[in-house]
Amino acid sequence: MIVEAENKSQTDKANLEVFAQTLEELAATDRDVVVVTSDSRGSGKLIGFGQNFPAQTVEIGIAEQNLVGVAAGLASAGKKTFAVSPACFLTARALEQIKNDVAYSDNPVKLIGISAGVSYGALGSTHHSLHDFAVLRAINNLVIAAPADNYETIEAIRLAAKSNHPIYLRFGKKVMPKLSCDQSFEFGKGRIVREGCDIALVATGETVYPALQAAEILEQENKISAMVISMHTIKPLDYDLLESVAKKCKAMITIEEHSINGGLGEACASFLLQNNLSLPFKIMGIPDEYTVTGSQTEIFEHYGISKAGIAKEAVALLK
């Protein structure tokens, strides 16, 4: 299966926009849907939500620890609470509140990390969230997911609203093309967006699209059959899919907009190694350094998280 045209259609939107639209649809029929923000309605595309549902909007200001605490209190009282804040601050400044008030207390807060990864581009490492998968994976009772396209975003928000447990959802700012995939969305179940047998490209969030582009290059230029997986849920990881892919393919590359330490790649490697599933394996992400300055696209290109960079790594790994 392949992605739709290289030129994104006018219907394609940033996942954040789709998140906000879906939330408004839910709020229109359910007064228990509540948004709590930390001076982030603009960047979270929630200005319209605040105008249309003022009684379902709580503005905390730039106080992320209070944001999570208030969200946990509302959730404990039966509200379907979405706590929205830049991922870099939400998962660092408020980590203790996420650990204790949300996860440990099993308050079903939907933690929404916006402008994630290197979406803030030239604002630099202080505004990049390249640690969130790693720190949150170490906390029990927390689903961690990064939808890859508009469809996965819609389904993730709808499922999150119905869930009685804590969830962290990560969104970037980029307009995302629609993935061609027949599989439905479910937390903890990866989606195969392209079949293949030589190498598996296991990606998450906004790295799925360049992985898919790389698969096209590999087929056209190298006669290499690449499977592409949207591993949207980092925790719980789809172990059944990983096992079947490891047995089918000759090699595997994981691709993520996150540090190579503690994220999707290390989660996959840990499972494979502990279950005696051996194959050539490579983690692609941001190396253990402060990132170069530039836009998201420029940073991706610099670290090889591009269609050409991923294809090059795939060829090298198979050799």
C-alpha positions as CSV (number, residue, x, y, z in Angstrom):
1,M,0.0,0.0,0.0
2,I,1.2,3.5,-0.8
3,V,0.5,7.0,0.4
4,E,-1.7,9.3,-1.5
5,A,-0.1,11.8,-3.9
6,E,3.1,13.6,-3.0
7,N,1.3,16.9,-3.3
8,K,-0.9,16.9,-0.2
9,S,-4.6,17.6,-1.0
10,Q,-6.5,20.5,0.4
11,T,-8.3,18.2,2.7
12,D,-5.1,17.3,4.6
13,K,-4.6,19.2,7.8
14,A,-2.2,19.3,10.7
15,N,-3.1,16.7,13.3
16,L,-3.5,19.5,15.8
17,E,-6.3,21.1,13.7
18,V,-8.1,17.7,13.5
19,F,-7.7,17.2,17.2
20,A,-9.4,20.5,17.9
21,Q,-12.2,19.9,15.4
22,T,-12.9,16.4,16.8
23,L,-12.9,17.8,20.4
24,E,-15.5,20.4,19.4
25,E,-17.7,17.8,17.9
26,L,-17.5,15.7,21.1
27,A,-18.1,18.8,23.3
28,A,-21.2,19.7,21.4
29,T,-23.0,16.6,22.5
30,D,-21.3,16.0,25.8
31,R,-21.0,18.7,28.4
32,D,-18.5,16.6,30.4
33,V,-15.8,17.1,27.7
34,V,-13.5,19.7,29.3
35,V,-10.3,21.4,28.0
36,V,-7.7,22.7,30.4
37,T,-4.9,24.7,28.8
38,S,-1.7,26.5,30.0
39,D,-1.9,29.6,27.9
40,S,-1.8,27.3,24.8
41,R,-5.2,27.8,23.2
42,G,-3.6,29.4,20.2
43,S,-0.9,26.9,19.5
44,G,-3.3,24.1,20.4
45,K,-5.8,25.4,17.8
46,L,-8.4,25.7,20.6
47,I,-9.4,29.4,20.3
48,G,-12.6,28.3,18.6
49,F,-13.3,25.7,21.3
50,G,-12.9,28.4,24.0
51,Q,-15.3,30.7,22.1
52,N,-17.9,28.0,21.5
53,F,-17.6,26.2,24.8
54,P,-16.5,28.8,27.4
55,A,-18.1,26.7,30.3
56,Q,-16.1,23.7,29.2
57,T,-12.7,25.6,29.0
58,V,-10.4,26.2,31.9
59,E,-7.4,28.5,31.4
60,I,-4.6,27.9,33.9
61,G,-1.9,30.1,32.4
62,I,1.7,29.2,32.2
63,A,1.7,26.8,35.1
64,E,1.9,23.3,33.8
65,Q,2.0,21.6,37.3
66,N,-1.2,23.3,38.2
67,L,-2.6,22.4,34.8
68,V,-2.1,18.7,35.5
69,G,-3.3,18.9,39.1
70,V,-6.5,20.7,38.1
71,A,-7.1,18.3,35.2
72,A,-6.7,15.4,37.6
73,G,-9.2,16.9,40.0
74,L,-11.8,17.4,37.2
75,A,-11.3,13.9,35.9
76,S,-11.8,12.5,39.4
77,A,-15.1,14.3,39.5
78,G,-16.3,12.6,36.3
79,K,-15.2,15.1,33.6
80,K,-13.6,13.9,30.4
81,T,-10.6,16.1,30.7
82,F,-8.1,17.0,28.0
83,A,-5.0,18.8,29.4
84,V,-3.3,20.6,26.6
85,S,0.2,22.1,26.7
86,P,3.4,22.1,24.7
87,A,4.9,18.6,25.0
88,C,8.3,19.9,26.0
89,F,6.9,21.6,29.1
90,L,4.0,19.2,29.9
91,T,6.3,16.2,30.3
92,A,9.1,17.9,32.1
93,R,7.8,20.6,34.4
94,A,4.7,18.6,35.3
95,L,6.3,15.1,35.4
96,E,5.6,14.6,39.1
97,Q,2.0,15.5,38.7
98,I,1.6,13.2,35.8
99,K,3.2,10.4,37.8
100,N,1.2,10.9,41.0
101,D,-2.0,12.8,40.3
102,V,-2.7,11.1,37.0
103,A,-1.1,7.7,36.6
104,Y,-0.7,6.6,40.2
105,S,-4.2,7.9,41.1
106,D,-5.7,6.4,37.9
107,N,-7.4,9.7,37.0
108,P,-8.4,9.4,33.3
109,V,-6.8,12.6,32.2
110,K,-6.0,12.9,28.5
111,L,-2.6,14.6,28.4
112,I,-2.2,16.3,25.0
113,G,1.4,17.2,24.2
114,I,1.3,19.7,21.4
115,S,4.1,21.0,19.1
116,A,6.0,17.8,19.9
117,G,9.4,16.6,18.8
118,V,11.2,19.4,17.0
119,S,8.1,21.1,15.8
120,Y,9.2,24.4,17.4
121,G,12.3,24.2,15.1
122,A,14.6,27.2,15.6
123,L,13.4,27.9,19.1
124,G,16.0,25.2,20.0
125,S,16.5,22.4,22.5
126,T,14.6,24.1,25.3
127,H,11.5,23.8,23.2
128,H,12.0,20.4,21.8
129,S,10.4,17.3,23.4
130,L,12.8,14.5,22.6
131,H,12.5,13.0,26.1
132,D,8.7,12.5,26.5
133,F,8.5,8.8,25.3
134,A,11.4,7.9,27.5
135,V,10.2,9.5,30.8
136,L,6.6,8.5,30.3
137,R,7.4,4.9,29.4
138,A,8.9,4.5,32.9
139,I,5.5,5.4,34.5
140,N,3.0,2.7,35.0
141,N,-0.6,3.0,33.9
142,L,-0.2,5.4,31.1
143,V,-0.9,4.8,27.4
144,I,1.5,6.7,25.1
145,A,0.5,7.4,21.5
146,A,1.6,9.5,18.5
147,P,-0.9,9.4,15.7
148,A,0.6,9.6,12.2
149,D,-2.3,11.1,10.1
150,N,-5.7,12.8,10.4
151,Y,-7.5,9.5,10.5
152,E,-5.4,8.1,13.4
153,T,-5.9,11.5,15.2
154,I,-9.7,11.4,15.0
155,E,-9.9,7.9,16.2
156,A,-7.4,8.4,19.0
157,I,-9.4,11.4,20.3
158,R,-12.7,9.5,20.1
159,L,-11.2,6.5,21.9
160,A,-9.5,8.7,24.5
161,A,-12.8,10.4,25.3
162,K,-14.3,7.0,26.1
163,S,-11.4,5.7,28.1
164,N,-11.4,5.5,31.9
165,H,-7.6,5.5,32.1
166,P,-4.8,8.0,31.6
167,I,-3.5,8.6,28.1
168,Y,-0.7,10.8,26.6
169,L,-1.2,11.8,23.0
170,R,1.5,13.6,21.1
171,F,1.0,15.9,18.1
172,G,3.2,17.9,15.9
173,K,2.4,21.0,13.8
174,K,2.9,19.7,10.2
175,V,0.2,19.1,7.7
176,M,0.0,15.3,7.4
177,P,-1.1,13.3,4.3
178,K,-3.6,10.5,4.5
179,L,-2.1,7.0,4.8
180,S,-3.7,4.3,2.7
181,C,-4.5,1.6,5.1
182,D,-7.3,-0.9,5.6
183,Q,-6.7,-1.5,9.3
184,S,-8.8,0.2,11.9
185,F,-7.3,2.2,14.8
186,E,-6.8,0.7,18.2
187,F,-4.4,1.7,21.0
188,G,-1.7,-0.9,21.3
189,K,-2.2,-2.2,17.7
190,G,0.2,-1.0,15.0
191,R,-1.1,-0.4,11.5
192,I,0.7,-1.8,8.4
193,V,0.5,1.0,5.8
194,R,2.7,-0.8,3.2
195,E,3.4,-4.5,2.8
196,G,6.9,-5.8,2.3
197,C,9.3,-8.6,3.1
198,D,12.9,-7.5,2.9
199,I,13.0,-4.8,5.6
200,A,10.5,-3.4,8.1
201,L,10.4,0.4,8.6
202,V,8.7,0.8,12.0
203,A,7.9,4.5,12.5
204,T,5.6,6.6,14.7
205,G,3.9,10.0,14.4
206,E,5.3,12.4,11.8
207,T,8.1,10.0,10.8
208,V,5.7,7.5,9.2
209,Y,5.4,9.6,6.0
210,P,9.1,9.9,5.2
211,A,9.4,6.1,6.0
212,L,6.7,5.5,3.4
213,Q,8.5,7.7,0.9
214,A,11.7,5.8,1.6
215,A,9.9,2.5,0.9
216,E,9.0,3.8,-2.6
217,I,12.6,4.8,-3.3
218,L,13.8,1.4,-2.1
219,E,11.4,-0.4,-4.5
220,Q,12.0,1.8,-7.5
221,E,15.8,2.2,-7.2
222,N,17.0,-0.9,-5.3
223,K,14.3,-3.5,-5.9
224,I,14.0,-3.8,-2.1
225,S,10.6,-4.6,-0.7
226,A,10.0,-2.5,2.4
227,M,7.2,-3.0,4.9
228,V,6.1,0.3,6.6
229,I,4.3,0.2,10.0
230,S,2.7,3.1,11.8
231,M,3.5,2.1,15.4
232,H,1.3,4.9,16.8
233,T,1.2,3.4,20.3
234,I,4.6,3.4,22.1
235,K,3.0,1.9,25.2
236,P,1.5,-0.7,25.2
237,L,3.6,-1.8,22.3
238,D,2.2,-4.2,19.7
239,Y,4.4,-7.2,20.5
240,D,2.4,-9.6,18.3
241,L,3.0,-7.4,15.3
242,L,6.7,-7.0,16.1
243,E,7.2,-10.7,16.4
244,S,5.5,-11.5,13.1
245,V,7.4,-8.8,11.3
246,A,10.7,-9.9,12.8
247,K,10.1,-13.4,11.5
248,K,9.0,-12.2,8.1
249,C,11.6,-9.5,7.3
250,K,15.4,-9.7,7.0
251,A,16.0,-6.4,8.9
252,M,14.3,-3.7,10.8
253,I,14.7,0.0,11.2
254,T,12.8,2.1,13.8
255,I,12.2,5.8,13.0
256,E,11.1,8.4,15.6
257,E,11.1,12.1,16.2
258,H,12.7,11.5,19.6
259,S,16.0,10.8,21.2
260,I,17.5,7.5,20.2
261,N,17.6,6.8,24.0
262,G,14.5,5.4,25.7
263,G,11.9,5.7,22.9
264,L,10.3,3.5,20.2
265,G,13.6,2.0,19.1
266,E,14.8,0.9,22.5
267,A,11.3,-0.4,23.3
268,C,11.4,-2.6,20.1
269,A,15.0,-3.7,20.7
270,S,14.2,-4.8,24.2
271,F,11.3,-6.9,23.2
272,L,13.2,-8.5,20.3
273,L,16.3,-9.3,22.2
274,Q,14.4,-10.7,25.2
275,N,12.4,-13.0,23.0
276,N,15.4,-14.3,21.0
277,L,14.2,-12.6,17.8
278,S,17.5,-11.7,16.1
279,L,17.8,-9.6,12.9
280,P,19.9,-6.6,11.7
281,F,18.4,-3.7,13.6
282,K,18.9,0.1,13.5
283,I,17.4,2.9,15.6
284,M,16.9,6.2,13.7
285,G,16.1,9.3,15.7
286,I,17.8,12.3,17.2
287,P,21.3,11.4,18.5
288,D,22.5,12.0,22.1
289,E,23.3,15.7,21.5
290,Y,21.6,19.1,21.5
291,T,20.0,19.5,18.1
292,V,21.1,21.8,15.4
293,T,19.1,24.9,14.9
294,G,16.6,25.0,12.0
295,S,13.1,24.1,11.0
296,Q,11.6,20.7,11.6
297,T,12.3,19.8,8.0
298,E,15.9,21.0,8.2
299,I,16.5,19.1,11.4
300,F,15.0,15.9,9.9
301,E,17.3,16.3,6.9
302,H,20.4,16.9,9.1
303,Y,19.8,13.7,11.1
304,G,18.8,11.5,8.1
305,I,15.1,11.3,9.0
306,S,14.1,11.9,5.4
307,K,13.1,9.7,2.5
308,A,16.7,9.7,1.2
309,G,18.3,9.2,4.6
310,I,16.0,6.3,5.6
311,A,16.5,4.6,2.2
312,K,20.3,4.9,2.6
313,E,20.2,3.3,6.0
314,A,18.0,0.5,4.8
315,V,20.4,-0.4,1.9
316,A,23.4,-0.3,4.3
317,L,21.6,-2.4,6.9
318,L,20.7,-5.1,4.4
319,K,24.2,-5.3,3.1
